[in-house]
Amino acid sequence: MKRYRITNWPKYNKSLIARGSINFWFSEDVIKKWRNTNHTCRKGCPQEYSDDAILCILLIRTVYHLPLRATEGLVLSLVSLLRLSLNVPSYTQICRRAKQLGKRLEKLSVRRPHDIVFDSTGLKVYGEGEWKVKQHGTSKRRTWRKLHLGMDPHSKEIIVAEVTNNSIGSGDCQVGTRLMKRAPKSARRILGDGAYDGVEFRQEIQKRGAESIIPPPRDAVVHLDTKDEATRKRNDAVREIHGLGGDDEARRIWKILKGYHTRSLVETTMYRIKQLTGSNMRSREWERQRVEGHIKCLA
């Protein structure tokens, strides 16, 4: 493997120092949309702050890992330092409005990618840390949520996402089918690990006229009596692996030939999300957890 030596140490050192610098500003677009101008005829006091204002504050909260009261204090300080004539919602308003942003955050990107990679990761709600689990095992109070992603491996941008619990019906294959229905029709290659080797998911890919690059399990068999086109293509994958030898080396070669290892980029995306926004969830209500998962992706 070729090694590249760093010869510009002074410049490289300054770039590492610059990672800790902060430049904070509110764009003119955010300032104009801060107050809610879309008043409805519903009973009660109209909303003072727009969804964009609440979303902006929640993004700050997520990136800086703050509780709601500290988030209100930070935004008040920023508005004061930048000398902006903006009112800041209280932490109770932020909490209530966060629950209403679910419908707004259904679409994460307008990009029309050629490839989409699907995968999921866990986000802890509450429970013991890793050290206690290793020493004493898990307990019933350890609760997680699953964040399912579909990302563009070329731009590294998250295209679709969904937060689910760990109950039956929220498996990767079932959620992947729902995400495929929301994914752009421009996608021509869909990549996923063995957890996405399901009939419904493959059929949804086939409806789009896209190619599914999903490794079948080691004990997969050929279904000779099928008339389903998606199952036939799965049969082709099984035959190709058996033709290469049928062992682990054959599966490795098949993955290289299909370009399957592009899927590893989604693991990098999971790592980036957890490093930037944390591996746990601060919200306790289900609707707010859904919004928090989407905001992690936006950040």
C-alpha positions as CSV (number, residue, x, y, z in Angstrom):
1,M,0.0,0.0,0.0
2,K,1.4,3.4,-1.0
3,R,2.0,5.8,1.9
4,Y,1.6,9.6,1.5
5,R,3.8,11.7,3.8
6,I,2.6,15.0,5.0
7,T,5.1,17.7,4.0
8,N,3.1,20.8,4.9
9,W,2.9,20.4,8.6
10,P,2.4,24.1,9.5
11,K,-0.6,24.4,7.2
12,Y,-2.0,21.0,8.3
13,N,-1.5,22.0,12.0
14,K,-3.4,25.3,11.5
15,S,-6.3,23.4,9.8
16,L,-6.6,21.1,12.8
17,I,-6.7,24.2,15.1
18,A,-9.4,25.8,12.9
19,R,-11.7,22.9,13.5
20,G,-12.4,24.3,17.0
21,S,-13.3,27.8,15.8
22,I,-16.9,28.8,15.6
23,N,-18.6,31.3,13.3
24,F,-22.3,31.7,14.1
25,W,-24.8,33.7,12.2
26,F,-28.5,33.7,11.3
27,S,-29.1,33.9,7.5
28,E,-31.4,36.5,6.1
29,D,-33.8,33.8,5.0
30,V,-34.1,32.5,8.6
31,I,-34.6,36.0,10.0
32,K,-37.4,36.7,7.5
33,K,-39.2,33.5,8.2
34,W,-38.7,33.6,12.0
35,R,-42.2,34.9,12.7
36,N,-45.3,33.0,11.7
37,T,-47.2,34.8,9.0
38,N,-49.5,31.9,8.0
39,H,-52.3,32.5,10.5
40,T,-55.2,30.2,10.4
41,C,-58.8,30.7,11.5
42,R,-58.6,28.2,14.3
43,K,-59.6,29.2,17.8
44,G,-57.0,30.4,20.3
45,C,-53.9,32.6,20.1
46,P,-52.1,32.4,16.7
47,Q,-48.6,30.9,16.7
48,E,-45.9,33.6,17.0
49,Y,-43.0,31.5,15.7
50,S,-42.8,29.7,12.4
51,D,-41.8,26.1,11.9
52,D,-38.5,27.3,10.5
53,A,-37.7,29.1,13.7
54,I,-38.5,26.0,15.8
55,L,-36.5,23.8,13.4
56,C,-33.5,26.2,13.6
57,I,-33.5,26.1,17.4
58,L,-33.9,22.3,17.5
59,L,-30.9,21.9,15.2
60,I,-28.8,24.0,17.6
61,R,-30.0,21.9,20.4
62,T,-29.1,18.7,18.6
63,V,-25.6,19.7,17.5
64,Y,-24.6,21.1,20.9
65,H,-26.3,18.3,23.0
66,L,-28.3,20.7,25.1
67,P,-31.4,20.3,27.3
68,L,-34.3,22.5,26.4
69,R,-33.7,25.2,29.0
70,A,-30.0,25.5,28.1
71,T,-31.0,25.7,24.4
72,E,-33.3,28.7,25.1
73,G,-30.4,30.4,27.0
74,L,-27.9,29.8,24.1
75,V,-30.3,31.1,21.5
76,L,-31.0,34.2,23.6
77,S,-27.3,34.8,23.9
78,L,-26.7,34.4,20.2
79,V,-29.5,36.8,19.4
80,S,-28.1,39.3,21.8
81,L,-24.5,39.0,20.6
82,L,-25.6,39.4,17.0
83,R,-27.9,42.3,17.9
84,L,-30.9,40.9,16.2
85,S,-34.4,42.1,16.9
86,L,-35.8,38.5,17.3
87,N,-37.9,37.1,20.1
88,V,-37.0,33.6,21.3
89,P,-39.6,31.0,22.2
90,S,-39.5,29.6,25.7
91,Y,-38.4,26.0,26.3
92,T,-42.0,24.9,26.9
93,Q,-43.0,26.3,23.5
94,I,-40.0,24.6,21.8
95,C,-41.1,21.3,23.4
96,R,-44.7,21.6,22.3
97,R,-43.9,22.7,18.8
98,A,-41.3,20.0,18.3
99,K,-44.2,17.4,18.4
100,Q,-45.9,19.2,15.4
101,L,-42.9,19.1,13.1
102,G,-43.3,15.4,12.1
103,K,-45.2,16.0,8.9
104,R,-42.8,18.8,7.9
105,L,-39.7,16.6,8.1
106,E,-40.9,13.7,5.9
107,K,-38.6,14.8,3.0
108,L,-34.9,15.2,3.8
109,S,-33.5,15.9,0.3
110,V,-34.5,16.9,-3.2
111,R,-31.5,15.2,-4.8
112,R,-32.2,12.6,-7.4
113,P,-29.5,10.0,-6.9
114,H,-28.6,7.1,-9.1
115,D,-27.8,4.8,-6.2
116,I,-29.3,4.4,-2.7
117,V,-27.9,2.4,0.2
118,F,-30.1,1.3,3.0
119,D,-29.2,0.4,6.6
120,S,-30.2,1.0,10.2
121,T,-28.6,1.8,13.6
122,G,-29.7,2.0,17.2
123,L,-30.2,5.1,19.3
124,K,-30.5,4.6,23.0
125,V,-33.5,6.2,24.8
126,Y,-32.5,5.2,28.4
127,G,-30.7,2.4,30.2
128,E,-27.3,1.3,31.4
129,G,-24.1,2.3,29.7
130,E,-21.9,-0.1,27.8
131,W,-19.6,-0.7,30.8
132,K,-22.4,-1.9,33.1
133,V,-23.9,-4.1,30.4
134,K,-20.5,-5.8,29.8
135,Q,-20.1,-6.4,33.6
136,H,-23.6,-7.3,34.6
137,G,-25.7,-7.8,31.5
138,T,-28.8,-5.8,30.2
139,S,-31.9,-5.1,32.2
140,K,-35.6,-4.6,31.2
141,R,-35.2,-0.8,31.4
142,R,-32.7,-0.6,28.5
143,T,-34.7,0.9,25.6
144,W,-33.6,1.7,22.0
145,R,-35.0,3.2,18.9
146,K,-33.9,2.3,15.3
147,L,-32.9,4.9,12.8
148,H,-33.4,3.6,9.2
149,L,-31.5,5.5,6.5
150,G,-31.4,5.6,2.7
151,M,-28.4,7.6,1.5
152,D,-26.7,8.5,-1.7
153,P,-23.2,6.9,-1.7
154,H,-21.8,9.5,-4.1
155,S,-22.8,12.7,-2.3
156,K,-23.0,11.1,1.2
157,E,-26.4,12.9,1.6
158,I,-29.3,11.2,3.5
159,I,-32.3,10.9,1.1
160,V,-34.9,9.2,3.3
161,A,-35.1,8.3,6.9
162,E,-37.5,6.8,9.5
163,V,-37.4,6.2,13.2
164,T,-39.1,3.0,14.6
165,N,-39.1,1.0,17.8
166,N,-37.8,-2.5,18.2
167,S,-41.2,-4.2,18.1
168,I,-42.4,-6.7,15.5
169,G,-43.1,-5.1,12.1
170,S,-40.3,-2.6,12.3
171,G,-37.6,-4.9,10.8
172,D,-35.2,-3.5,8.2
173,C,-37.0,-5.2,5.3
174,Q,-40.4,-3.9,6.2
175,V,-39.2,-0.3,6.9
176,G,-37.0,-0.4,3.8
177,T,-40.1,-1.2,1.7
178,R,-41.8,2.0,3.1
179,L,-38.7,4.1,2.5
180,M,-38.5,2.8,-1.1
181,K,-42.0,4.2,-1.8
182,R,-40.7,7.6,-0.7
183,A,-37.4,7.4,-2.5
184,P,-36.8,9.3,-5.8
185,K,-37.6,7.3,-8.9
186,S,-34.2,8.2,-10.4
187,A,-32.5,5.4,-8.3
188,R,-31.3,2.6,-10.5
189,R,-29.3,0.6,-8.0
190,I,-30.4,-0.3,-4.4
191,L,-27.9,-1.7,-2.0
192,G,-28.5,-3.4,1.4
193,D,-27.2,-6.1,3.6
194,G,-28.8,-9.5,4.3
195,A,-31.5,-8.0,6.5
196,Y,-33.1,-6.5,3.3
197,D,-33.3,-9.9,1.6
198,G,-37.2,-9.9,1.7
199,V,-39.8,-10.5,-1.0
200,E,-41.6,-7.2,-0.4
201,F,-38.5,-5.1,-0.5
202,R,-37.2,-6.8,-3.7
203,Q,-40.6,-6.5,-5.3
204,E,-40.7,-2.7,-4.6
205,I,-37.3,-2.4,-6.2
206,Q,-38.5,-4.4,-9.2
207,K,-41.5,-2.0,-9.6
208,R,-39.1,0.9,-10.0
209,G,-37.1,-1.0,-12.6
210,A,-34.0,-0.8,-10.4
211,E,-31.3,-3.4,-9.7
212,S,-31.2,-4.9,-6.2
213,I,-27.7,-5.6,-4.9
214,I,-28.5,-7.6,-1.8
215,P,-26.5,-10.8,-0.8
216,P,-28.8,-13.8,-0.2
217,P,-28.1,-15.8,2.9
218,R,-25.7,-18.7,2.9
219,D,-28.4,-21.3,3.0
220,A,-30.5,-19.7,0.2
221,V,-32.0,-22.0,-2.4
222,V,-33.3,-21.5,-5.9
223,H,-37.1,-21.3,-6.2
224,L,-37.8,-23.0,-9.5
225,D,-41.6,-22.7,-9.6
226,T,-41.7,-18.9,-9.1
227,K,-43.3,-16.5,-11.6
228,D,-42.2,-13.4,-9.6
229,E,-39.5,-11.4,-11.5
230,A,-38.0,-10.2,-8.2
231,T,-37.6,-13.7,-7.0
232,R,-36.1,-14.8,-10.3
233,K,-33.4,-12.2,-10.0
234,R,-32.7,-13.4,-6.5
235,N,-32.4,-16.9,-7.9
236,D,-29.8,-15.5,-10.4
237,A,-27.8,-14.1,-7.5
238,V,-27.9,-17.5,-5.7
239,R,-26.8,-19.3,-8.9
240,E,-23.9,-16.8,-9.5
241,I,-22.6,-17.4,-6.0
242,H,-22.8,-21.2,-6.4
243,G,-21.1,-20.9,-9.8
244,L,-18.2,-19.1,-8.1
245,G,-17.8,-21.9,-5.6
246,G,-20.6,-21.4,-3.1
247,D,-18.3,-20.7,-0.1
248,D,-17.3,-17.5,1.7
249,E,-14.7,-16.7,-0.9
250,A,-17.3,-17.0,-3.6
251,R,-19.6,-14.6,-1.7
252,R,-16.6,-12.1,-1.4
253,I,-15.9,-12.3,-5.1
254,W,-19.6,-11.8,-5.9
255,K,-19.8,-8.7,-3.7
256,I,-16.7,-7.2,-5.5
257,L,-18.1,-7.9,-8.9
258,K,-21.5,-6.3,-8.0
259,G,-19.9,-3.3,-6.3
260,Y,-21.6,-4.3,-3.1
261,H,-18.9,-2.8,-0.9
262,T,-20.1,0.7,-1.7
263,R,-22.7,-0.1,1.0
264,S,-19.9,0.4,3.7
265,L,-20.3,4.2,3.1
266,V,-23.6,4.1,5.0
267,E,-21.7,2.8,8.1
268,T,-19.6,6.0,7.9
269,T,-22.8,8.0,7.8
270,M,-24.0,6.3,10.9
271,Y,-20.7,7.1,12.6
272,R,-20.9,10.7,11.6
273,I,-24.4,11.1,13.0
274,K,-23.5,9.6,16.3
275,Q,-20.2,11.6,16.6
276,L,-22.0,14.9,15.8
277,T,-25.3,14.5,17.5
278,G,-24.8,11.7,20.0
279,S,-25.8,8.0,20.1
280,N,-28.8,8.6,22.3
281,M,-32.2,10.4,22.2
282,R,-33.1,13.1,24.6
283,S,-36.9,13.1,23.8
284,R,-39.1,10.7,25.7
285,E,-42.4,10.9,23.7
286,W,-42.7,8.9,20.5
287,E,-43.6,11.8,18.2
288,R,-40.8,13.9,19.5
289,Q,-38.4,11.0,19.0
290,R,-39.4,10.7,15.4
291,V,-38.7,14.4,14.9
292,E,-35.4,14.2,16.8
293,G,-34.2,11.3,14.5
294,H,-35.0,13.4,11.4
295,I,-33.2,16.5,12.8
296,K,-30.1,14.3,13.5
297,C,-30.1,13.5,9.8
298,L,-30.6,17.1,8.8
299,A,-27.7,18.2,11.0
